[in-house]
Amino acid sequence: MSQDNMIKLECTVCKTTTHHSHKNKKTLKERLELSKYCNVCRKNTPHKENK
Ligand SMILES: [Zn+2]
């Protein structure tokens, strides 16, 4: 497993990195944006990929 595929998911509201994830080569080109639960905001917020 390569570390290159590791990504961080940052909450777009409070800018905290709350999740870590892996990316496969298929999705590597696109910027990931997901709705995830943020522990700081204590609700689901949009999360952006941040390396
Ligand atoms: Zn947040």
mmCIF file of the protein (N, C-alpha, C, O) and its ligand, coordinates in Angstrom:
data_MODEL
# 
_entry.id   MODEL 
# 
loop_
_entity.id 
_entity.type 
_entity.pdbx_number_of_molecules 
1 polymer     1 
2 non-polymer 1 
# 
_entity_poly.entity_id                      1 
_entity_poly.type                           'polypeptide(L)' 
_entity_poly.nstd_linkage                   no 
_entity_poly.nstd_monomer                   no 
_entity_poly.pdbx_seq_one_letter_code       MSQDNMIKLECTVCKTTTHHSHKNKKTLKERLELSKYCNVCRKNTPHKENK 
_entity_poly.pdbx_seq_one_letter_code_can   MSQDNMIKLECTVCKTTTHHSHKNKKTLKERLELSKYCNVCRKNTPHKENK 
_entity_poly.pdbx_strand_id                 A 
# 
loop_
_entity_poly_seq.entity_id 
_entity_poly_seq.num 
_entity_poly_seq.mon_id 
_entity_poly_seq.hetero 
1 1  MET n 
1 2  SER n 
1 3  GLN n 
1 4  ASP n 
1 5  ASN n 
1 6  MET n 
1 7  ILE n 
1 8  LYS n 
1 9  LEU n 
1 10 GLU n 
1 11 CYS n 
1 12 THR n 
1 13 VAL n 
1 14 CYS n 
1 15 LYS n 
1 16 THR n 
1 17 THR n 
1 18 THR n 
1 19 HIS n 
1 20 HIS n 
1 21 SER n 
1 22 HIS n 
1 23 LYS n 
1 24 ASN n 
1 25 LYS n 
1 26 LYS n 
1 27 THR n 
1 28 LEU n 
1 29 LYS n 
1 30 GLU n 
1 31 ARG n 
1 32 LEU n 
1 33 GLU n 
1 34 LEU n 
1 35 SER n 
1 36 LYS n 
1 37 TYR n 
1 38 CYS n 
1 39 ASN n 
1 40 VAL n 
1 41 CYS n 
1 42 ARG n 
1 43 LYS n 
1 44 ASN n 
1 45 THR n 
1 46 PRO n 
1 47 HIS n 
1 48 LYS n 
1 49 GLU n 
1 50 ASN n 
1 51 LYS n 
# 
loop_
_struct_asym.id 
_struct_asym.entity_id 
A 1 
B 2 
# 
loop_
_chem_comp.id 
_chem_comp.type 
_chem_comp.mon_nstd_flag 
ARG 'L-peptide linking' y 
ASN 'L-peptide linking' y 
ASP 'L-peptide linking' y 
CYS 'L-peptide linking' y 
GLN 'L-peptide linking' y 
GLU 'L-peptide linking' y 
HIS 'L-peptide linking' y 
ILE 'L-peptide linking' y 
LEU 'L-peptide linking' y 
LYS 'L-peptide linking' y 
MET 'L-peptide linking' y 
PRO 'L-peptide linking' y 
SER 'L-peptide linking' y 
THR 'L-peptide linking' y 
TYR 'L-peptide linking' y 
VAL 'L-peptide linking' y 
ZN  non-polymer         . 
# 
_pdbx_entity_nonpoly.entity_id   2 
_pdbx_entity_nonpoly.name        ? 
_pdbx_entity_nonpoly.comp_id     ZN 
# 
_pdbx_nonpoly_scheme.asym_id         B 
_pdbx_nonpoly_scheme.entity_id       2 
_pdbx_nonpoly_scheme.mon_id          ZN 
_pdbx_nonpoly_scheme.ndb_seq_num     1 
_pdbx_nonpoly_scheme.pdb_seq_num     101 
_pdbx_nonpoly_scheme.auth_seq_num    101 
_pdbx_nonpoly_scheme.pdb_mon_id      ZN 
_pdbx_nonpoly_scheme.auth_mon_id     ZN 
_pdbx_nonpoly_scheme.pdb_strand_id   A 
_pdbx_nonpoly_scheme.pdb_ins_code    . 
# 
loop_
_atom_site.group_PDB 
_atom_site.id 
_atom_site.type_symbol 
_atom_site.label_atom_id 
_atom_site.label_alt_id 
_atom_site.label_comp_id 
_atom_site.label_asym_id 
_atom_site.label_entity_id 
_atom_site.label_seq_id 
_atom_site.pdbx_PDB_ins_code 
_atom_site.Cartn_x 
_atom_site.Cartn_y 
_atom_site.Cartn_z 
_atom_site.occupancy 
_atom_site.B_iso_or_equiv 
_atom_site.pdbx_formal_charge 
_atom_site.auth_seq_id 
_atom_site.auth_comp_id 
_atom_site.auth_asym_id 
_atom_site.auth_atom_id 
_atom_site.pdbx_PDB_model_num 
ATOM   1   N  N  . MET A 1 1  ? 0.845   -1.221 0.000   1.00 0.00 ? 1   MET A N  1 
ATOM   2   C  CA . MET A 1 1  ? 0.000   0.000  0.000   1.00 0.00 ? 1   MET A CA 1 
ATOM   3   C  C  . MET A 1 1  ? 0.870   1.257  0.000   1.00 0.00 ? 1   MET A C  1 
ATOM   4   O  O  . MET A 1 1  ? 1.788   1.397  0.808   1.00 0.00 ? 1   MET A O  1 
ATOM   5   N  N  . SER A 1 2  ? 0.569   2.133  -0.891  1.00 0.00 ? 2   SER A N  1 
ATOM   6   C  CA . SER A 1 2  ? 1.356   3.353  -1.007  1.00 0.00 ? 2   SER A CA 1 
ATOM   7   C  C  . SER A 1 2  ? 0.742   4.495  -0.197  1.00 0.00 ? 2   SER A C  1 
ATOM   8   O  O  . SER A 1 2  ? -0.476  4.653  -0.116  1.00 0.00 ? 2   SER A O  1 
ATOM   9   N  N  . GLN A 1 3  ? 1.626   5.269  0.390   1.00 0.00 ? 3   GLN A N  1 
ATOM   10  C  CA . GLN A 1 3  ? 1.187   6.445  1.143   1.00 0.00 ? 3   GLN A CA 1 
ATOM   11  C  C  . GLN A 1 3  ? 0.635   7.533  0.217   1.00 0.00 ? 3   GLN A C  1 
ATOM   12  O  O  . GLN A 1 3  ? -0.095  8.423  0.653   1.00 0.00 ? 3   GLN A O  1 
ATOM   13  N  N  . ASP A 1 4  ? 0.986   7.448  -1.031  1.00 0.00 ? 4   ASP A N  1 
ATOM   14  C  CA . ASP A 1 4  ? 0.571   8.451  -2.007  1.00 0.00 ? 4   ASP A CA 1 
ATOM   15  C  C  . ASP A 1 4  ? -0.944  8.546  -2.139  1.00 0.00 ? 4   ASP A C  1 
ATOM   16  O  O  . ASP A 1 4  ? -1.495  9.571  -2.540  1.00 0.00 ? 4   ASP A O  1 
ATOM   17  N  N  . ASN A 1 5  ? -1.580  7.469  -1.797  1.00 0.00 ? 5   ASN A N  1 
ATOM   18  C  CA . ASN A 1 5  ? -3.032  7.452  -1.941  1.00 0.00 ? 5   ASN A CA 1 
ATOM   19  C  C  . ASN A 1 5  ? -3.767  7.961  -0.717  1.00 0.00 ? 5   ASN A C  1 
ATOM   20  O  O  . ASN A 1 5  ? -4.998  7.987  -0.683  1.00 0.00 ? 5   ASN A O  1 
ATOM   21  N  N  . MET A 1 6  ? -3.008  8.363  0.283   1.00 0.00 ? 6   MET A N  1 
ATOM   22  C  CA . MET A 1 6  ? -3.631  8.883  1.498   1.00 0.00 ? 6   MET A CA 1 
ATOM   23  C  C  . MET A 1 6  ? -4.090  10.325 1.304   1.00 0.00 ? 6   MET A C  1 
ATOM   24  O  O  . MET A 1 6  ? -3.351  11.161 0.785   1.00 0.00 ? 6   MET A O  1 
ATOM   25  N  N  . ILE A 1 7  ? -5.296  10.597 1.719   1.00 0.00 ? 7   ILE A N  1 
ATOM   26  C  CA . ILE A 1 7  ? -5.802  11.963 1.643   1.00 0.00 ? 7   ILE A CA 1 
ATOM   27  C  C  . ILE A 1 7  ? -6.424  12.358 2.976   1.00 0.00 ? 7   ILE A C  1 
ATOM   28  O  O  . ILE A 1 7  ? -6.835  11.507 3.765   1.00 0.00 ? 7   ILE A O  1 
ATOM   29  N  N  . LYS A 1 8  ? -6.481  13.636 3.204   1.00 0.00 ? 8   LYS A N  1 
ATOM   30  C  CA . LYS A 1 8  ? -7.165  14.163 4.379   1.00 0.00 ? 8   LYS A CA 1 
ATOM   31  C  C  . LYS A 1 8  ? -8.456  14.821 3.929   1.00 0.00 ? 8   LYS A C  1 
ATOM   32  O  O  . LYS A 1 8  ? -8.535  15.421 2.857   1.00 0.00 ? 8   LYS A O  1 
ATOM   33  N  N  . LEU A 1 9  ? -9.442  14.695 4.761   1.00 0.00 ? 9   LEU A N  1 
ATOM   34  C  CA . LEU A 1 9  ? -10.703 15.364 4.472   1.00 0.00 ? 9   LEU A CA 1 
ATOM   35  C  C  . LEU A 1 9  ? -10.916 16.468 5.494   1.00 0.00 ? 9   LEU A C  1 
ATOM   36  O  O  . LEU A 1 9  ? -10.997 16.233 6.700   1.00 0.00 ? 9   LEU A O  1 
ATOM   37  N  N  . GLU A 1 10 ? -11.003 17.671 4.968   1.00 0.00 ? 10  GLU A N  1 
ATOM   38  C  CA . GLU A 1 10 ? -11.102 18.852 5.800   1.00 0.00 ? 10  GLU A CA 1 
ATOM   39  C  C  . GLU A 1 10 ? -12.520 19.408 5.766   1.00 0.00 ? 10  GLU A C  1 
ATOM   40  O  O  . GLU A 1 10 ? -13.118 19.561 4.701   1.00 0.00 ? 10  GLU A O  1 
ATOM   41  N  N  . CYS A 1 11 ? -13.039 19.703 6.939   1.00 0.00 ? 11  CYS A N  1 
ATOM   42  C  CA . CYS A 1 11 ? -14.354 20.320 7.038   1.00 0.00 ? 11  CYS A CA 1 
ATOM   43  C  C  . CYS A 1 11 ? -14.302 21.720 6.441   1.00 0.00 ? 11  CYS A C  1 
ATOM   44  O  O  . CYS A 1 11 ? -13.433 22.515 6.800   1.00 0.00 ? 11  CYS A O  1 
ATOM   45  N  N  . THR A 1 12 ? -15.209 22.024 5.549   1.00 0.00 ? 12  THR A N  1 
ATOM   46  C  CA . THR A 1 12 ? -15.189 23.328 4.882   1.00 0.00 ? 12  THR A CA 1 
ATOM   47  C  C  . THR A 1 12 ? -15.757 24.431 5.774   1.00 0.00 ? 12  THR A C  1 
ATOM   48  O  O  . THR A 1 12 ? -15.642 25.614 5.453   1.00 0.00 ? 12  THR A O  1 
ATOM   49  N  N  . VAL A 1 13 ? -16.360 24.048 6.876   1.00 0.00 ? 13  VAL A N  1 
ATOM   50  C  CA . VAL A 1 13 ? -16.944 25.041 7.782   1.00 0.00 ? 13  VAL A CA 1 
ATOM   51  C  C  . VAL A 1 13 ? -15.915 25.505 8.819   1.00 0.00 ? 13  VAL A C  1 
ATOM   52  O  O  . VAL A 1 13 ? -15.700 26.707 8.977   1.00 0.00 ? 13  VAL A O  1 
ATOM   53  N  N  . CYS A 1 14 ? -15.282 24.566 9.523   1.00 0.00 ? 14  CYS A N  1 
ATOM   54  C  CA . CYS A 1 14 ? -14.333 24.924 10.586  1.00 0.00 ? 14  CYS A CA 1 
ATOM   55  C  C  . CYS A 1 14 ? -12.882 24.668 10.191  1.00 0.00 ? 14  CYS A C  1 
ATOM   56  O  O  . CYS A 1 14 ? -11.969 24.977 10.957  1.00 0.00 ? 14  CYS A O  1 
ATOM   57  N  N  . LYS A 1 15 ? -12.664 24.112 9.013   1.00 0.00 ? 15  LYS A N  1 
ATOM   58  C  CA . LYS A 1 15 ? -11.325 23.868 8.457   1.00 0.00 ? 15  LYS A CA 1 
ATOM   59  C  C  . LYS A 1 15 ? -10.510 22.862 9.263   1.00 0.00 ? 15  LYS A C  1 
ATOM   60  O  O  . LYS A 1 15 ? -9.280  22.871 9.213   1.00 0.00 ? 15  LYS A O  1 
ATOM   61  N  N  . THR A 1 16 ? -11.173 22.027 9.978   1.00 0.00 ? 16  THR A N  1 
ATOM   62  C  CA . THR A 1 16 ? -10.488 20.989 10.729  1.00 0.00 ? 16  THR A CA 1 
ATOM   63  C  C  . THR A 1 16 ? -10.433 19.705 9.915   1.00 0.00 ? 16  THR A C  1 
ATOM   64  O  O  . THR A 1 16 ? -11.411 19.311 9.281   1.00 0.00 ? 16  THR A O  1 
ATOM   65  N  N  . THR A 1 17 ? -9.292  19.072 9.944   1.00 0.00 ? 17  THR A N  1 
ATOM   66  C  CA . THR A 1 17 ? -9.173  17.770 9.289   1.00 0.00 ? 17  THR A CA 1 
ATOM   67  C  C  . THR A 1 17 ? -9.771  16.716 10.204  1.00 0.00 ? 17  THR A C  1 
ATOM   68  O  O  . THR A 1 17 ? -9.231  16.409 11.266  1.00 0.00 ? 17  THR A O  1 
ATOM   69  N  N  . THR A 1 18 ? -10.873 16.180 9.777   1.00 0.00 ? 18  THR A N  1 
ATOM   70  C  CA . THR A 1 18 ? -11.605 15.267 10.643  1.00 0.00 ? 18  THR A CA 1 
ATOM   71  C  C  . THR A 1 18 ? -11.571 13.829 10.163  1.00 0.00 ? 18  THR A C  1 
ATOM   72  O  O  . THR A 1 18 ? -11.856 12.909 10.929  1.00 0.00 ? 18  THR A O  1 
ATOM   73  N  N  . HIS A 1 19 ? -11.227 13.632 8.908   1.00 0.00 ? 19  HIS A N  1 
ATOM   74  C  CA . HIS A 1 19 ? -11.238 12.281 8.370   1.00 0.00 ? 19  HIS A CA 1 
ATOM   75  C  C  . HIS A 1 19 ? -10.016 12.036 7.497   1.00 0.00 ? 19  HIS A C  1 
ATOM   76  O  O  . HIS A 1 19 ? -9.477  12.940 6.859   1.00 0.00 ? 19  HIS A O  1 
ATOM   77  N  N  . HIS A 1 20 ? -9.609  10.793 7.499   1.00 0.00 ? 20  HIS A N  1 
ATOM   78  C  CA . HIS A 1 20 ? -8.557  10.361 6.588   1.00 0.00 ? 20  HIS A CA 1 
ATOM   79  C  C  . HIS A 1 20 ? -9.128  9.278  5.695   1.00 0.00 ? 20  HIS A C  1 
ATOM   80  O  O  . HIS A 1 20 ? -9.963  8.468  6.096   1.00 0.00 ? 20  HIS A O  1 
ATOM   81  N  N  . SER A 1 21 ? -8.651  9.303  4.496   1.00 0.00 ? 21  SER A N  1 
ATOM   82  C  CA . SER A 1 21 ? -9.193  8.342  3.558   1.00 0.00 ? 21  SER A CA 1 
ATOM   83  C  C  . SER A 1 21 ? -8.146  7.932  2.538   1.00 0.00 ? 21  SER A C  1 
ATOM   84  O  O  . SER A 1 21 ? -7.051  8.492  2.479   1.00 0.00 ? 21  SER A O  1 
ATOM   85  N  N  . HIS A 1 22 ? -8.505  6.963  1.756   1.00 0.00 ? 22  HIS A N  1 
ATOM   86  C  CA . HIS A 1 22 ? -7.653  6.527  0.651   1.00 0.00 ? 22  HIS A CA 1 
ATOM   87  C  C  . HIS A 1 22 ? -8.335  6.864  -0.662  1.00 0.00 ? 22  HIS A C  1 
ATOM   88  O  O  . HIS A 1 22 ? -9.560  6.922  -0.771  1.00 0.00 ? 22  HIS A O  1 
ATOM   89  N  N  . LYS A 1 23 ? -7.504  7.077  -1.627  1.00 0.00 ? 23  LYS A N  1 
ATOM   90  C  CA . LYS A 1 23 ? -8.008  7.376  -2.939  1.00 0.00 ? 23  LYS A CA 1 
ATOM   91  C  C  . LYS A 1 23 ? -7.469  6.347  -3.909  1.00 0.00 ? 23  LYS A C  1 
ATOM   92  O  O  . LYS A 1 23 ? -6.300  5.968  -3.833  1.00 0.00 ? 23  LYS A O  1 
ATOM   93  N  N  . ASN A 1 24 ? -8.279  5.912  -4.782  1.00 0.00 ? 24  ASN A N  1 
ATOM   94  C  CA . ASN A 1 24 ? -7.735  5.046  -5.830  1.00 0.00 ? 24  ASN A CA 1 
ATOM   95  C  C  . ASN A 1 24 ? -7.456  5.862  -7.083  1.00 0.00 ? 24  ASN A C  1 
ATOM   96  O  O  . ASN A 1 24 ? -7.854  7.022  -7.195  1.00 0.00 ? 24  ASN A O  1 
ATOM   97  N  N  . LYS A 1 25 ? -6.775  5.240  -8.001  1.00 0.00 ? 25  LYS A N  1 
ATOM   98  C  CA . LYS A 1 25 ? -6.304  5.972  -9.177  1.00 0.00 ? 25  LYS A CA 1 
ATOM   99  C  C  . LYS A 1 25 ? -7.447  6.508  -10.035 1.00 0.00 ? 25  LYS A C  1 
ATOM   100 O  O  . LYS A 1 25 ? -7.294  7.484  -10.769 1.00 0.00 ? 25  LYS A O  1 
ATOM   101 N  N  . LYS A 1 26 ? -8.557  5.864  -9.924  1.00 0.00 ? 26  LYS A N  1 
ATOM   102 C  CA . LYS A 1 26 ? -9.703  6.279  -10.722 1.00 0.00 ? 26  LYS A CA 1 
ATOM   103 C  C  . LYS A 1 26 ? -10.209 7.662  -10.315 1.00 0.00 ? 26  LYS A C  1 
ATOM   104 O  O  . LYS A 1 26 ? -10.643 8.448  -11.158 1.00 0.00 ? 26  LYS A O  1 
ATOM   105 N  N  . THR A 1 27 ? -10.147 7.946  -9.017  1.00 0.00 ? 27  THR A N  1 
ATOM   106 C  CA . THR A 1 27 ? -10.688 9.212  -8.518  1.00 0.00 ? 27  THR A CA 1 
ATOM   107 C  C  . THR A 1 27 ? -9.603  10.247 -8.258  1.00 0.00 ? 27  THR A C  1 
ATOM   108 O  O  . THR A 1 27 ? -9.893  11.353 -7.804  1.00 0.00 ? 27  THR A O  1 
ATOM   109 N  N  . LEU A 1 28 ? -8.356  9.892  -8.544  1.00 0.00 ? 28  LEU A N  1 
ATOM   110 C  CA . LEU A 1 28 ? -7.229  10.743 -8.191  1.00 0.00 ? 28  LEU A CA 1 
ATOM   111 C  C  . LEU A 1 28 ? -7.257  12.102 -8.887  1.00 0.00 ? 28  LEU A C  1 
ATOM   112 O  O  . LEU A 1 28 ? -6.791  13.101 -8.337  1.00 0.00 ? 28  LEU A O  1 
ATOM   113 N  N  . LYS A 1 29 ? -7.796  12.130 -10.078 1.00 0.00 ? 29  LYS A N  1 
ATOM   114 C  CA . LYS A 1 29 ? -7.794  13.371 -10.861 1.00 0.00 ? 29  LYS A CA 1 
ATOM   115 C  C  . LYS A 1 29 ? -8.775  14.392 -10.306 1.00 0.00 ? 29  LYS A C  1 
ATOM   116 O  O  . LYS A 1 29 ? -8.532  15.599 -10.338 1.00 0.00 ? 29  LYS A O  1 
ATOM   117 N  N  . GLU A 1 30 ? -9.869  13.888 -9.804  1.00 0.00 ? 30  GLU A N  1 
ATOM   118 C  CA . GLU A 1 30 ? -10.912 14.801 -9.356  1.00 0.00 ? 30  GLU A CA 1 
ATOM   119 C  C  . GLU A 1 30 ? -10.730 15.170 -7.888  1.00 0.00 ? 30  GLU A C  1 
ATOM   120 O  O  . GLU A 1 30 ? -10.169 14.415 -7.094  1.00 0.00 ? 30  GLU A O  1 
ATOM   121 N  N  . ARG A 1 31 ? -11.208 16.320 -7.572  1.00 0.00 ? 31  ARG A N  1 
ATOM   122 C  CA . ARG A 1 31 ? -11.217 16.744 -6.175  1.00 0.00 ? 31  ARG A CA 1 
ATOM   123 C  C  . ARG A 1 31 ? -12.423 16.148 -5.488  1.00 0.00 ? 31  ARG A C  1 
ATOM   124 O  O  . ARG A 1 31 ? -13.558 16.228 -5.959  1.00 0.00 ? 31  ARG A O  1 
ATOM   125 N  N  . LEU A 1 32 ? -12.128 15.558 -4.372  1.00 0.00 ? 32  LEU A N  1 
ATOM   126 C  CA . LEU A 1 32 ? -13.184 14.896 -3.638  1.00 0.00 ? 32  LEU A CA 1 
ATOM   127 C  C  . LEU A 1 32 ? -13.946 15.899 -2.781  1.00 0.00 ? 32  LEU A C  1 
ATOM   128 O  O  . LEU A 1 32 ? -13.358 16.764 -2.133  1.00 0.00 ? 32  LEU A O  1 
ATOM   129 N  N  . GLU A 1 33 ? -15.248 15.763 -2.795  1.00 0.00 ? 33  GLU A N  1 
ATOM   130 C  CA . GLU A 1 33 ? -16.030 16.562 -1.865  1.00 0.00 ? 33  GLU A CA 1 
ATOM   131 C  C  . GLU A 1 33 ? -17.164 15.698 -1.332  1.00 0.00 ? 33  GLU A C  1 
ATOM   132 O  O  . GLU A 1 33 ? -18.020 15.228 -2.081  1.00 0.00 ? 33  GLU A O  1 
ATOM   133 N  N  . LEU A 1 34 ? -17.145 15.507 -0.038  1.00 0.00 ? 34  LEU A N  1 
ATOM   134 C  CA . LEU A 1 34 ? -18.084 14.581 0.573   1.00 0.00 ? 34  LEU A CA 1 
ATOM   135 C  C  . LEU A 1 34 ? -18.763 15.212 1.773   1.00 0.00 ? 34  LEU A C  1 
ATOM   136 O  O  . LEU A 1 34 ? -18.214 16.084 2.447   1.00 0.00 ? 34  LEU A O  1 
ATOM   137 N  N  . SER A 1 35 ? -19.952 14.751 2.010   1.00 0.00 ? 35  SER A N  1 
ATOM   138 C  CA . SER A 1 35 ? -20.629 15.162 3.225   1.00 0.00 ? 35  SER A CA 1 
ATOM   139 C  C  . SER A 1 35 ? -20.287 14.174 4.330   1.00 0.00 ? 35  SER A C  1 
ATOM   140 O  O  . SER A 1 35 ? -20.598 12.986 4.250   1.00 0.00 ? 35  SER A O  1 
ATOM   141 N  N  . LYS A 1 36 ? -19.628 14.707 5.379   1.00 0.00 ? 36  LYS A N  1 
ATOM   142 C  CA . LYS A 1 36 ? -19.187 13.855 6.476   1.00 0.00 ? 36  LYS A CA 1 
ATOM   143 C  C  . LYS A 1 36 ? -19.562 14.495 7.805   1.00 0.00 ? 36  LYS A C  1 
ATOM   144 O  O  . LYS A 1 36 ? -19.827 15.694 7.900   1.00 0.00 ? 36  LYS A O  1 
ATOM   145 N  N  . TYR A 1 37 ? -19.573 13.651 8.816   1.00 0.00 ? 37  TYR A N  1 
ATOM   146 C  CA . TYR A 1 37 ? -19.846 14.169 10.154  1.00 0.00 ? 37  TYR A CA 1 
ATOM   147 C  C  . TYR A 1 37 ? -18.597 14.836 10.716  1.00 0.00 ? 37  TYR A C  1 
ATOM   148 O  O  . TYR A 1 37 ? -17.518 14.245 10.716  1.00 0.00 ? 37  TYR A O  1 
ATOM   149 N  N  . CYS A 1 38 ? -18.746 16.052 11.188  1.00 0.00 ? 38  CYS A N  1 
ATOM   150 C  CA . CYS A 1 38 ? -17.642 16.793 11.794  1.00 0.00 ? 38  CYS A CA 1 
ATOM   151 C  C  . CYS A 1 38 ? -17.826 16.834 13.307  1.00 0.00 ? 38  CYS A C  1 
ATOM   152 O  O  . CYS A 1 38 ? -18.880 17.230 13.804  1.00 0.00 ? 38  CYS A O  1 
ATOM   153 N  N  . ASN A 1 39 ? -16.790 16.420 14.034  1.00 0.00 ? 39  ASN A N  1 
ATOM   154 C  CA . ASN A 1 39 ? -16.846 16.406 15.495  1.00 0.00 ? 39  ASN A CA 1 
ATOM   155 C  C  . ASN A 1 39 ? -16.821 17.810 16.098  1.00 0.00 ? 39  ASN A C  1 
ATOM   156 O  O  . ASN A 1 39 ? -17.311 18.036 17.205  1.00 0.00 ? 39  ASN A O  1 
ATOM   157 N  N  . VAL A 1 40 ? -16.247 18.734 15.356  1.00 0.00 ? 40  VAL A N  1 
ATOM   158 C  CA . VAL A 1 40 ? -16.152 20.118 15.836  1.00 0.00 ? 40  VAL A CA 1 
ATOM   159 C  C  . VAL A 1 40 ? -17.476 20.849 15.643  1.00 0.00 ? 40  VAL A C  1 
ATOM   160 O  O  . VAL A 1 40 ? -17.978 21.506 16.555  1.00 0.00 ? 40  VAL A O  1 
ATOM   161 N  N  . CYS A 1 41 ? -18.026 20.723 14.449  1.00 0.00 ? 41  CYS A N  1 
ATOM   162 C  CA . CYS A 1 41 ? -19.322 21.346 14.149  1.00 0.00 ? 41  CYS A CA 1 
ATOM   163 C  C  . CYS A 1 41 ? -20.488 20.543 14.737  1.00 0.00 ? 41  CYS A C  1 
ATOM   164 O  O  . CYS A 1 41 ? -21.592 21.054 14.926  1.00 0.00 ? 41  CYS A O  1 
ATOM   165 N  N  . ARG A 1 42 ? -20.203 19.283 15.014  1.00 0.00 ? 42  ARG A N  1 
ATOM   166 C  CA . ARG A 1 42 ? -21.196 18.338 15.546  1.00 0.00 ? 42  ARG A CA 1 
ATOM   167 C  C  . ARG A 1 42 ? -22.406 18.199 14.628  1.00 0.00 ? 42  ARG A C  1 
ATOM   168 O  O  . ARG A 1 42 ? -23.554 18.135 15.069  1.00 0.00 ? 42  ARG A O  1 
ATOM   169 N  N  . LYS A 1 43 ? -22.106 18.156 13.364  1.00 0.00 ? 43  LYS A N  1 
ATOM   170 C  CA . LYS A 1 43 ? -23.140 17.897 12.361  1.00 0.00 ? 43  LYS A CA 1 
ATOM   171 C  C  . LYS A 1 43 ? -22.478 17.493 11.050  1.00 0.00 ? 43  LYS A C  1 
ATOM   172 O  O  . LYS A 1 43 ? -21.256 17.559 10.920  1.00 0.00 ? 43  LYS A O  1 
ATOM   173 N  N  . ASN A 1 44 ? -23.268 17.084 10.102  1.00 0.00 ? 44  ASN A N  1 
ATOM   174 C  CA . ASN A 1 44 ? -22.742 16.758 8.783   1.00 0.00 ? 44  ASN A CA 1 
ATOM   175 C  C  . ASN A 1 44 ? -22.442 18.035 8.014   1.00 0.00 ? 44  ASN A C  1 
ATOM   176 O  O  . ASN A 1 44 ? -23.287 18.920 7.882   1.00 0.00 ? 44  ASN A O  1 
ATOM   177 N  N  . THR A 1 45 ? -21.230 18.103 7.516   1.00 0.00 ? 45  THR A N  1 
ATOM   178 C  CA . THR A 1 45 ? -20.795 19.277 6.766   1.00 0.00 ? 45  THR A CA 1 
ATOM   179 C  C  . THR A 1 45 ? -20.095 18.813 5.491   1.00 0.00 ? 45  THR A C  1 
ATOM   180 O  O  . THR A 1 45 ? -19.669 17.661 5.413   1.00 0.00 ? 45  THR A O  1 
ATOM   181 N  N  . PRO A 1 46 ? -19.969 19.678 4.503   1.00 0.00 ? 46  PRO A N  1 
ATOM   182 C  CA . PRO A 1 46 ? -19.185 19.300 3.315   1.00 0.00 ? 46  PRO A CA 1 
ATOM   183 C  C  . PRO A 1 46 ? -17.704 19.241 3.658   1.00 0.00 ? 46  PRO A C  1 
ATOM   184 O  O  . PRO A 1 46 ? -17.162 20.139 4.303   1.00 0.00 ? 46  PRO A O  1 
ATOM   185 N  N  . HIS A 1 47 ? -17.069 18.180 3.221   1.00 0.00 ? 47  HIS A N  1 
ATOM   186 C  CA . HIS A 1 47 ? -15.636 18.007 3.456   1.00 0.00 ? 47  HIS A CA 1 
ATOM   187 C  C  . HIS A 1 47 ? -14.889 18.001 2.131   1.00 0.00 ? 47  HIS A C  1 
ATOM   188 O  O  . HIS A 1 47 ? -15.312 17.397 1.145   1.00 0.00 ? 47  HIS A O  1 
ATOM   189 N  N  . LYS A 1 48 ? -13.778 18.690 2.152   1.00 0.00 ? 48  LYS A N  1 
ATOM   190 C  CA . LYS A 1 48 ? -12.976 18.780 0.943   1.00 0.00 ? 48  LYS A CA 1 
ATOM   191 C  C  . LYS A 1 48 ? -11.660 18.040 1.136   1.00 0.00 ? 48  LYS A C  1 
ATOM   192 O  O  . LYS A 1 48 ? -11.124 17.943 2.240   1.00 0.00 ? 48  LYS A O  1 
ATOM   193 N  N  . GLU A 1 49 ? -11.175 17.539 0.051   1.00 0.00 ? 49  GLU A N  1 
ATOM   194 C  CA . GLU A 1 49 ? -9.889  16.862 0.077   1.00 0.00 ? 49  GLU A CA 1 
ATOM   195 C  C  . GLU A 1 49 ? -8.763  17.871 0.312   1.00 0.00 ? 49  GLU A C  1 
ATOM   196 O  O  . GLU A 1 49 ? -8.741  18.951 -0.278  1.00 0.00 ? 49  GLU A O  1 
ATOM   197 N  N  . ASN A 1 50 ? -7.850  17.498 1.169   1.00 0.00 ? 50  ASN A N  1 
ATOM   198 C  CA . ASN A 1 50 ? -6.715  18.369 1.479   1.00 0.00 ? 50  ASN A CA 1 
ATOM   199 C  C  . ASN A 1 50 ? -5.498  17.526 1.767   1.00 0.00 ? 50  ASN A C  1 
ATOM   200 O  O  . ASN A 1 50 ? -5.493  16.735 2.711   1.00 0.00 ? 50  ASN A O  1 
ATOM   201 N  N  . LYS A 1 51 ? -4.461  17.688 0.955   1.00 0.00 ? 51  LYS A N  1 
ATOM   202 C  CA . LYS A 1 51 ? -3.302  16.804 1.099   1.00 0.00 ? 51  LYS A CA 1 
ATOM   203 C  C  . LYS A 1 51 ? -2.338  17.292 2.174   1.00 0.00 ? 51  LYS A C  1 
ATOM   204 O  O  . LYS A 1 51 ? -1.312  16.657 2.418   1.00 0.00 ? 51  LYS A O  1 
HETATM 205 ZN ZN . ZN  B 2 .  ? -16.387 21.325 11.118  1.00 0.00 2 101 ZN  A ZN 1 
# 
